[in-house]
Amino acid sequence: MPALADSARTALTGWTPPDAEQDTLRHTYLAFLDAADNPCERACVPGHLTASAIVFDASGEQVLLTLHPRVGKWIQLGGHCEPGDPDIAAAALREATEESGLSGLVISAAPVHLHTHPITCSLGQPTRHLDVRYAALAPAGDDGAPPVPVRSDESVDLAWWPVDALPENTDVDTVPALIAHGRAALRAAGLLP
């Protein structure tokens, strides 16, 4: 997936991170992309880039989170890159669409947040996910309410939550920051008031 790695490099090079910590991670990801032979493939055991999206309702006041079976916490939607993904943003959009069952999601033009975490993923070996996170906006439902998601097999549960009333077992180390950065990016793009 060299084209996918190139797209990730382009996305990260052109992104202006919101703070020094995110800029440090951006440089780390760029160095990893230059050093690894297959940085976007799950077969890259030392670690690999993944793609995710924090999905907001049309008002930006609610967020769609999944109760992740391996992590055991409420987090954003996302996962591994696939050979058919044309770029890293498309991988995030595909993952969000597959895991939410929602069509018509609009993805941010650039990443909004980066996070690296250890995990034992589908190959059964401990590794690290270098997650490139985007913001996505769901279309309004017929009655103006958020659209009804459809839980995939990759989730224990899937639900909309008010951004200021997240569930107790939310990953508080990353989700609140991801929400703040995602909302800011969608507002800057004119997608949220």
Buried (B, 14 or more C-beta within 10 A) or exposed (E): BEEBBBBBBEBBEEBEBBEEEBBEBBEBBBEBBEEBEBBBBBEBBEBBBBBBBBBBBBBBBBBBBBBBEEBEBBBBBBBBBBEEBEBBBBBBBBBBBBBBEBEEBBBBBBBBBBBBBEBEBEEEEEBBBBBBBBBBBBEBEEEEEBBEBEBBEBBEEBBBBEBEEBEEEBBEEBBBBBBBBBBBBBEEBEBBE
